[in-house]
Amino acid sequence: MASPPAQSTVSTSGSLSDYEEIRQLGSGTYGDIFLCNRRRDNEIVCVKHIDLSHLTTEQKAACWNEVRVCERLVHPNIVAYHSAFLDRKGALLAIEMEFCDGKDLAEWLYDHHHHDGGDEAVVLPIFVQIAMALHHMHSCHVLHRDLKPKNVFVFENGRVVVGDFGISKCLDLSNGLAQTLVGSPAYMCPEIFEGKPYDFKADIWALGCILYELLTGRCPFKASSYPALVTRITSGAYAALPQTIRPALGRLVSAMLSQCPDDRPAIQEILHFPGLHRYVEHYVERGHEYFTVASHAEIAKAALRAHHNVLVRPSESDSISTTDTDVKLLVKSKKIMTTDSNMDAKAIVQLRALQAALRYKEKPGVKTAMDLPRYDIRVSPK
Protein backbone atom coordinates (compact mmCIF):
# COMPACT_ATOMS: atom_id res chain seq x y z
CA MET A 1 0.00 0.00 0.00
CA ALA A 2 1.34 3.42 -0.99
CA SER A 3 1.21 6.13 1.63
CA PRO A 4 1.22 9.84 0.91
CA PRO A 5 4.29 11.68 2.15
CA ALA A 6 4.27 13.85 5.24
CA GLN A 7 2.64 17.30 4.85
CA SER A 8 0.47 15.99 2.00
CA THR A 9 -3.29 16.66 1.90
CA VAL A 10 -3.99 13.43 -0.03
CA SER A 11 -6.96 11.73 1.61
CA THR A 12 -7.07 8.01 2.34
CA SER A 13 -10.87 7.97 2.64
CA GLY A 14 -11.96 8.98 -0.88
CA SER A 15 -13.33 6.52 -3.42
CA LEU A 16 -13.82 6.32 -7.17
CA SER A 17 -17.37 5.21 -6.40
CA ASP A 18 -18.05 8.85 -5.54
CA TYR A 19 -17.89 9.57 -9.27
CA GLU A 20 -19.86 8.46 -12.30
CA GLU A 21 -17.37 7.96 -15.12
CA ILE A 22 -18.53 9.51 -18.41
CA ARG A 23 -15.60 8.95 -20.77
CA GLN A 24 -11.83 8.98 -20.99
CA LEU A 25 -10.38 12.33 -22.03
CA GLY A 26 -6.75 11.38 -22.49
CA SER A 27 -3.56 10.19 -20.85
CA GLY A 28 -0.97 11.99 -18.77
CA THR A 29 2.62 11.18 -17.87
CA TYR A 30 1.68 8.39 -15.44
CA GLY A 31 -2.07 8.01 -15.69
CA ASP A 32 -5.35 8.39 -17.54
CA ILE A 33 -7.76 11.33 -17.27
CA PHE A 34 -11.52 10.78 -17.12
CA LEU A 35 -14.52 13.06 -17.41
CA CYS A 36 -16.75 12.33 -14.42
CA ASN A 37 -19.93 13.38 -12.70
CA ARG A 38 -19.33 13.98 -8.99
CA ARG A 39 -22.31 12.23 -7.40
CA ARG A 40 -22.67 14.42 -4.30
CA ASP A 41 -23.49 17.56 -6.28
CA ASN A 42 -23.65 16.49 -9.97
CA GLU A 43 -20.63 18.65 -10.76
CA ILE A 44 -18.74 17.73 -13.95
CA VAL A 45 -15.04 17.31 -13.12
CA CYS A 46 -11.89 15.62 -14.38
CA VAL A 47 -10.32 12.81 -12.39
CA LYS A 48 -6.80 11.63 -13.12
CA HIS A 49 -6.15 7.95 -12.26
CA ILE A 50 -2.56 7.01 -11.45
CA ASP A 51 -1.81 3.33 -10.82
CA LEU A 52 0.94 3.45 -8.18
CA SER A 53 1.46 -0.30 -8.01
CA HIS A 54 3.73 -0.44 -11.05
CA LEU A 55 5.67 2.78 -10.48
CA THR A 56 9.20 3.08 -9.19
CA THR A 57 9.97 5.06 -6.05
CA GLU A 58 11.16 7.94 -8.22
CA GLN A 59 7.97 7.88 -10.31
CA LYS A 60 5.80 7.84 -7.19
CA ALA A 61 7.73 10.86 -5.91
CA ALA A 62 6.87 12.63 -9.17
CA CYS A 63 3.18 11.91 -8.57
CA TRP A 64 3.28 13.30 -5.03
CA ASN A 65 5.12 16.30 -6.47
CA GLU A 66 2.27 16.90 -8.92
CA VAL A 67 -0.22 16.99 -6.04
CA ARG A 68 1.95 19.39 -4.03
CA VAL A 69 2.39 21.72 -7.00
CA CYS A 70 -1.35 21.70 -7.75
CA GLU A 71 -2.09 22.52 -4.12
CA ARG A 72 0.19 25.54 -4.24
CA LEU A 73 -1.15 27.05 -7.45
CA VAL A 74 -4.49 28.80 -7.07
CA HIS A 75 -5.13 31.20 -9.95
CA PRO A 76 -7.89 31.89 -12.51
CA ASN A 77 -5.55 30.87 -15.34
CA ILE A 78 -4.33 27.61 -13.82
CA VAL A 79 -6.42 24.43 -13.89
CA ALA A 80 -8.18 24.33 -10.52
CA TYR A 81 -7.15 21.49 -8.24
CA HIS A 82 -10.03 20.20 -6.09
CA SER A 83 -8.74 17.23 -4.12
CA ALA A 84 -6.68 14.04 -4.19
CA PHE A 85 -7.23 10.66 -2.56
CA LEU A 86 -5.99 7.08 -2.50
CA ASP A 87 -8.27 4.21 -3.51
CA ARG A 88 -7.96 0.44 -4.11
CA LYS A 89 -6.10 -0.05 -0.84
CA GLY A 90 -3.63 2.69 -1.69
CA ALA A 91 -2.73 1.31 -5.10
CA LEU A 92 -4.39 4.13 -7.03
CA LEU A 93 -3.95 7.88 -6.67
CA ALA A 94 -6.88 9.98 -7.93
CA ILE A 95 -6.57 13.72 -8.54
CA GLU A 96 -9.78 15.69 -9.06
CA MET A 97 -9.55 18.88 -11.15
CA GLU A 98 -11.88 21.27 -12.93
CA PHE A 99 -13.14 20.35 -16.39
CA CYS A 100 -12.36 22.58 -19.38
CA ASP A 101 -15.31 22.60 -21.77
CA GLY A 102 -13.23 23.76 -24.73
CA LYS A 103 -10.06 22.52 -26.44
CA ASP A 104 -6.35 22.51 -25.86
CA LEU A 105 -4.48 25.34 -27.55
CA ALA A 106 -3.03 23.04 -30.23
CA GLU A 107 -6.56 22.12 -31.34
CA TRP A 108 -7.67 25.75 -31.05
CA LEU A 109 -4.82 26.88 -33.30
CA TYR A 110 -5.68 24.24 -35.88
CA ASP A 111 -9.34 25.31 -35.92
CA HIS A 112 -8.89 29.07 -35.79
CA HIS A 113 -5.67 30.12 -37.43
CA HIS A 114 -6.76 29.67 -41.03
CA HIS A 115 -9.43 32.38 -40.65
CA ASP A 116 -8.11 34.45 -37.72
CA GLY A 117 -4.67 34.56 -39.36
CA GLY A 118 -2.80 35.47 -36.19
CA ASP A 119 -5.09 38.45 -35.53
CA GLU A 120 -3.46 40.22 -32.58
CA ALA A 121 -6.83 41.19 -31.10
CA VAL A 122 -7.67 37.47 -30.92
CA VAL A 123 -4.36 35.86 -29.96
CA LEU A 124 -2.84 38.42 -27.59
CA PRO A 125 -5.60 38.05 -24.97
CA ILE A 126 -4.83 34.31 -25.01
CA PHE A 127 -1.11 34.99 -24.65
CA VAL A 128 -1.69 37.40 -21.76
CA GLN A 129 -3.70 34.79 -19.85
CA ILE A 130 -0.93 32.20 -20.30
CA ALA A 131 1.61 34.79 -19.16
CA MET A 132 -0.53 35.61 -16.12
CA ALA A 133 -0.55 31.93 -15.17
CA LEU A 134 3.22 31.74 -15.59
CA HIS A 135 3.67 34.89 -13.52
CA HIS A 136 1.81 33.23 -10.65
CA MET A 137 3.80 29.99 -11.00
CA HIS A 138 7.13 31.81 -10.95
CA SER A 139 6.09 34.00 -8.00
CA CYS A 140 5.41 30.70 -6.17
CA HIS A 141 8.84 29.46 -7.29
CA VAL A 142 7.34 26.77 -9.54
CA LEU A 143 8.99 25.97 -12.87
CA HIS A 144 6.51 24.32 -15.27
CA ARG A 145 9.10 22.64 -17.55
CA ASP A 146 6.58 21.41 -20.13
CA LEU A 147 4.77 24.51 -21.34
CA LYS A 148 3.33 23.85 -24.80
CA PRO A 149 -0.03 24.26 -26.62
CA LYS A 150 -1.15 20.75 -25.61
CA ASN A 151 -0.89 21.77 -21.95
CA VAL A 152 -2.86 25.00 -22.38
CA PHE A 153 -6.66 24.80 -22.45
CA VAL A 154 -9.10 27.29 -23.98
CA PHE A 155 -12.64 27.36 -22.58
CA GLU A 156 -15.50 28.09 -24.94
CA ASN A 157 -16.06 31.47 -23.28
CA GLY A 158 -12.43 32.49 -23.91
CA ARG A 159 -10.88 31.74 -20.53
CA VAL A 160 -7.44 30.15 -20.79
CA VAL A 161 -5.79 27.86 -18.23
CA VAL A 162 -2.44 26.12 -17.96
CA GLY A 163 -2.38 22.52 -16.76
CA ASP A 164 -0.36 19.28 -16.55
CA PHE A 165 2.09 19.82 -13.71
CA GLY A 166 3.38 16.25 -13.81
CA ILE A 167 7.01 17.31 -14.29
CA SER A 168 6.92 20.76 -12.72
CA LYS A 169 9.59 21.61 -10.21
CA CYS A 170 9.58 23.81 -7.12
CA LEU A 171 12.89 25.63 -7.27
CA ASP A 172 14.91 26.16 -4.11
CA LEU A 173 15.80 29.85 -4.03
CA SER A 174 19.24 29.10 -2.59
CA ASN A 175 20.08 27.39 -5.88
CA GLY A 176 17.26 28.22 -8.26
CA LEU A 177 18.41 25.83 -10.99
CA ALA A 178 17.12 22.55 -12.40
CA GLN A 179 19.21 20.04 -14.31
CA THR A 180 16.96 17.17 -15.44
CA LEU A 181 16.28 16.76 -19.16
CA VAL A 182 12.47 16.81 -19.27
CA GLY A 183 9.82 18.45 -21.43
CA SER A 184 8.70 18.42 -25.06
CA PRO A 185 11.70 18.77 -27.43
CA ALA A 186 10.17 21.35 -29.80
CA TYR A 187 9.60 23.74 -26.87
CA MET A 188 12.80 23.06 -24.93
CA CYS A 189 15.43 25.79 -24.57
CA PRO A 190 19.04 25.48 -25.82
CA GLU A 191 20.60 25.17 -22.36
CA ILE A 192 18.66 21.96 -21.67
CA PHE A 193 20.05 20.29 -24.81
CA GLU A 194 23.51 21.55 -23.88
CA GLY A 195 23.29 19.87 -20.49
CA LYS A 196 23.46 23.14 -18.57
CA PRO A 197 21.47 24.03 -15.45
CA TYR A 198 18.32 26.02 -16.22
CA ASP A 199 15.78 28.12 -14.38
CA PHE A 200 12.58 30.10 -15.00
CA LYS A 201 14.01 31.36 -18.29
CA ALA A 202 13.35 27.87 -19.70
CA ASP A 203 9.63 28.57 -19.31
CA ILE A 204 10.13 31.97 -20.97
CA TRP A 205 11.64 30.24 -24.01
CA ALA A 206 8.62 27.92 -24.24
CA LEU A 207 6.28 30.89 -23.84
CA GLY A 208 8.14 32.61 -26.69
CA CYS A 209 7.54 29.55 -28.86
CA ILE A 210 3.84 29.73 -28.02
CA LEU A 211 3.66 33.45 -28.87
CA TYR A 212 5.37 32.74 -32.21
CA GLU A 213 2.85 29.96 -32.86
CA LEU A 214 -0.11 32.16 -31.93
CA LEU A 215 1.08 34.78 -34.42
CA THR A 216 1.95 32.40 -37.28
CA GLY A 217 0.06 29.16 -36.72
CA ARG A 218 3.25 27.09 -36.68
CA CYS A 219 5.89 26.09 -34.15
CA PRO A 220 9.15 28.05 -34.65
CA PHE A 221 11.32 24.95 -34.42
CA LYS A 222 10.48 21.99 -36.64
CA ALA A 223 12.74 19.37 -38.17
CA SER A 224 12.60 15.93 -39.75
CA SER A 225 14.70 14.31 -37.03
CA TYR A 226 15.60 14.80 -33.39
CA PRO A 227 19.27 15.71 -34.10
CA ALA A 228 18.14 18.25 -36.70
CA LEU A 229 15.68 19.74 -34.21
CA VAL A 230 18.40 20.08 -31.58
CA THR A 231 20.64 21.80 -34.12
CA ARG A 232 17.93 24.29 -35.07
CA ILE A 233 17.14 25.13 -31.45
CA THR A 234 20.74 25.46 -30.29
CA SER A 235 21.56 27.67 -33.27
CA GLY A 236 18.38 29.75 -32.98
CA ALA A 237 17.34 28.94 -36.55
CA TYR A 238 13.68 29.79 -37.06
CA ALA A 239 11.77 31.51 -39.86
CA ALA A 240 11.28 35.25 -39.56
CA LEU A 241 7.84 36.44 -38.56
CA PRO A 242 5.61 37.65 -41.40
CA GLN A 243 5.90 41.34 -42.22
CA THR A 244 2.27 41.76 -41.21
CA ILE A 245 3.32 41.27 -37.56
CA ARG A 246 4.10 44.56 -35.87
CA PRO A 247 7.83 45.12 -35.24
CA ALA A 248 7.41 45.59 -31.49
CA LEU A 249 5.90 42.11 -31.18
CA GLY A 250 8.67 40.71 -33.33
CA ARG A 251 11.26 42.14 -30.96
CA LEU A 252 9.45 40.62 -27.98
CA VAL A 253 9.49 37.18 -29.63
CA SER A 254 13.17 37.63 -30.47
CA ALA A 255 13.99 38.52 -26.86
CA MET A 256 12.08 35.54 -25.48
CA LEU A 257 13.91 33.22 -27.89
CA SER A 258 17.36 34.59 -27.07
CA GLN A 259 20.03 31.91 -26.97
CA CYS A 260 21.41 33.33 -23.72
CA PRO A 261 18.96 32.87 -20.81
CA ASP A 262 20.07 36.14 -19.22
CA ASP A 263 18.90 38.01 -22.33
CA ARG A 264 15.37 36.66 -22.03
CA PRO A 265 12.89 38.85 -20.13
CA ALA A 266 11.42 37.68 -16.84
CA ILE A 267 7.69 37.07 -16.87
CA GLN A 268 6.83 40.31 -15.05
CA GLU A 269 8.86 42.22 -17.65
CA ILE A 270 6.84 40.60 -20.43
CA LEU A 271 3.61 41.66 -18.73
CA HIS A 272 4.98 45.21 -18.53
CA PHE A 273 5.81 45.26 -22.24
CA PRO A 274 4.11 48.40 -23.66
CA GLY A 275 2.47 46.52 -26.53
CA LEU A 276 0.65 44.22 -24.11
CA HIS A 277 -0.33 46.86 -21.56
CA ARG A 278 -3.92 47.36 -22.69
CA TYR A 279 -4.56 43.61 -22.89
CA VAL A 280 -3.17 43.04 -19.39
CA GLU A 281 -5.15 45.95 -17.98
CA HIS A 282 -8.36 44.78 -19.64
CA TYR A 283 -7.93 41.24 -18.32
CA VAL A 284 -7.18 42.38 -14.77
CA GLU A 285 -10.34 44.49 -14.86
CA ARG A 286 -12.66 42.05 -16.65
CA GLY A 287 -11.17 38.55 -16.28
CA HIS A 288 -13.59 37.59 -13.50
CA GLU A 289 -16.44 37.79 -16.02
CA TYR A 290 -15.36 34.43 -17.46
CA PHE A 291 -16.86 32.78 -14.35
CA THR A 292 -20.62 32.23 -14.30
CA VAL A 293 -20.79 31.10 -10.67
CA ALA A 294 -20.88 34.25 -8.54
CA SER A 295 -18.60 32.91 -5.80
CA HIS A 296 -16.02 31.76 -8.36
CA ALA A 297 -16.14 35.17 -10.05
CA GLU A 298 -15.55 36.94 -6.73
CA ILE A 299 -12.51 34.78 -5.99
CA ALA A 300 -11.12 35.35 -9.50
CA LYS A 301 -11.68 39.09 -9.19
CA ALA A 302 -9.86 39.19 -5.87
CA ALA A 303 -6.97 37.14 -7.27
CA LEU A 304 -6.52 39.43 -10.25
CA ARG A 305 -6.85 42.65 -8.27
CA ALA A 306 -4.39 41.39 -5.65
CA HIS A 307 -1.63 41.59 -8.26
CA HIS A 308 -2.89 44.77 -9.91
CA ASN A 309 0.03 46.95 -8.81
CA VAL A 310 2.51 44.38 -10.08
CA LEU A 311 0.85 43.52 -13.37
CA VAL A 312 -0.53 46.87 -14.51
CA ARG A 313 1.81 49.83 -14.54
CA PRO A 314 0.64 53.17 -15.99
CA SER A 315 2.50 54.09 -19.14
CA GLU A 316 2.44 57.17 -21.31
CA SER A 317 2.94 54.96 -24.33
CA ASP A 318 0.88 51.78 -24.23
CA SER A 319 0.48 51.36 -27.97
CA ILE A 320 1.70 48.19 -29.61
CA SER A 321 2.87 50.28 -32.55
CA THR A 322 5.74 51.77 -30.53
CA THR A 323 8.40 50.71 -33.01
CA ASP A 324 11.39 52.19 -31.17
CA THR A 325 10.88 50.11 -28.01
CA ASP A 326 14.11 48.26 -27.36
CA VAL A 327 13.19 45.00 -25.64
CA LYS A 328 16.76 44.35 -24.50
CA LEU A 329 16.86 47.69 -22.71
CA LEU A 330 13.53 46.80 -21.14
CA VAL A 331 14.95 43.49 -19.91
CA LYS A 332 18.14 45.01 -18.49
CA SER A 333 16.54 48.10 -16.95
CA LYS A 334 17.05 48.31 -13.20
CA LYS A 335 13.75 50.12 -12.89
CA ILE A 336 11.67 47.07 -13.83
CA MET A 337 9.32 46.14 -11.01
CA THR A 338 9.97 42.70 -9.52
CA THR A 339 7.65 40.29 -7.76
CA ASP A 340 7.06 41.02 -4.10
CA SER A 341 6.74 37.66 -2.32
CA ASN A 342 5.41 39.30 0.84
CA MET A 343 2.64 40.97 -1.15
CA ASP A 344 1.76 37.64 -2.75
CA ALA A 345 1.53 35.95 0.64
CA LYS A 346 -0.70 38.66 2.07
CA ALA A 347 -2.92 38.47 -1.01
CA ILE A 348 -3.30 34.71 -0.61
CA VAL A 349 -4.24 35.09 3.06
CA GLN A 350 -6.94 37.55 2.00
CA LEU A 351 -8.14 35.16 -0.70
CA ARG A 352 -8.40 32.25 1.71
CA ALA A 353 -10.45 34.41 4.07
CA LEU A 354 -12.73 35.38 1.18
CA GLN A 355 -13.09 31.74 0.15
CA ALA A 356 -14.12 30.77 3.67
CA ALA A 357 -16.63 33.61 3.88
CA LEU A 358 -18.21 32.70 0.55
CA ARG A 359 -18.54 29.03 1.46
CA TYR A 360 -20.52 29.81 4.61
CA LYS A 361 -22.40 32.89 3.40
CA GLU A 362 -25.72 31.35 2.42
CA LYS A 363 -25.93 28.60 5.05
CA PRO A 364 -23.91 29.46 8.16
CA GLY A 365 -22.00 26.47 9.43
CA VAL A 366 -22.79 24.32 6.38
CA LYS A 367 -20.37 23.88 3.51
CA THR A 368 -21.60 24.43 0.00
CA ALA A 369 -20.88 22.00 -2.83
CA MET A 370 -17.93 24.12 -3.90
CA ASP A 371 -14.76 22.28 -2.87
CA LEU A 372 -12.15 25.01 -2.97
CA PRO A 373 -8.43 24.27 -3.15
CA ARG A 374 -5.99 25.01 -0.37
CA TYR A 375 -2.90 27.11 -0.79
CA ASP A 376 0.37 26.32 0.90
CA ILE A 377 1.95 29.70 1.66
CA ARG A 378 5.70 29.85 1.84
CA VAL A 379 7.24 33.30 2.03
CA SER A 380 10.88 33.13 1.07
CA PRO A 381 13.33 35.24 3.10
CA LYS A 382 14.82 38.15 1.20
Secondary structure, DSSP 8 states (H G I E B T S, - for coil): -----TT---BSS--GGGEEEEEEEEE-SSEEEEEEEETTTTEEEEEEEEEGGG--HHHHHHHHHHHHHHHH---TTB--EEEEEEETTTTEEEEEEE--SSEEHHHHHHHHHHHHTT-HHHHHHHHHHHHHHHHHHHHTTEE-S--SGGGEEE-TTS-EEE---TT-EE--TTT--B----S-GGG--HHHHTT--B-THHHHHHHHHHHHHHHHSS-S---SSHHHHHHHHHHT------TTS-HHHHHHHHHHT-SSGGGS--HHHHHT-GGGHHHHHHHHHHGGGG--SHHHHHHHHHHHHHTHHHH----S---TT-TT--HHHHHH-TTS----HHHHHHHHHHHHHHHHHHHHSSSTTS--S-------------
